[in-house]
Amino acid sequence: MKGAKRIKPLLIIMAAIVIAGVVVASLVPLPTTFNLNVSTQVVQATISPQHRVDWHFRNALIYDNYDSPGKLFTGYVRVLPKTQVVFERAGNSPLRIALRSQSAQEPLAELHSSDKTKRDLHQWASIVVPLKSLHSQEGRATVLPVSGDIALGAELSQLSDHPALLLGGRVALLAHSLLGDEKYEAGTAELETGDFVQVKDGTDAHGFVFVGANSDMTGVFRVIARRVEVSRFGAQGYAVYASALNRLKNDTALQLVWAAAVFLLGVLMSWMKRSP
């Protein structure tokens, strides 16, 4: 009789442990792959310390001093790690790319001309790609790869009278399973005109800026992060992430954990009813 009385508190403790375990498994934050596809007039990026990117241009204008005239350039620009980049283009206007570096000693980019010459750009530079140069001789659009921290759009409160905006897009979530390397679709979020999108607690984003002759820019990026934050002018912003409910609906491994927990709780409750 005394042994039975000792078992009942033990069963209660075991049941509490099971409940706590499945709750923690459901709420523990797991990395999520965010696929961002936007139509935008502005993309901001800081090139990753582990990467450099090459951009190919034909008849672009390079400005490497605030008061110097632009110099015609054909070849490729090698953008070096930690360089801050802002792409801007509205409608069928020229593409403008601003390059900034926090160090005056280290170059921010290298110019590799088609005539095999090379020179460095330091601290500040701007690239202007005229409309007629946005298509290659083969008729292809301009595609500029990016690896690093990104922000899409701009905060309206900080803009001038003629702001460059994010025009719209979508964030698609691909969540990582609780067990193993499997991934599953974890929902989408629609972006509206004027939204400002930032990646939080993430790895380097990888993707590209696509520029056609008669449209705004398209940005396509993939990044593993905890969440993506969306700021919306005149309204409260929100975070995009794989919620516990979404994970429970789509993660087979988590569903199995819950099923096993419910079964175990049923067994424990049965034992508790039998105990006096």
Helices and strands as residue ranges (DSSP letters): H 2-27, E 32-40, E 42-47, E 53-63, E 71-79, E 84-88, E 95-100, E 107-113, E 118-122, E 124-129, G 131-133, E 142-152, G 156-158, E 166-176, E 183-191, E 196-202, E 205-211, E 217-231, E 238-240, H 244-250, H 252-274
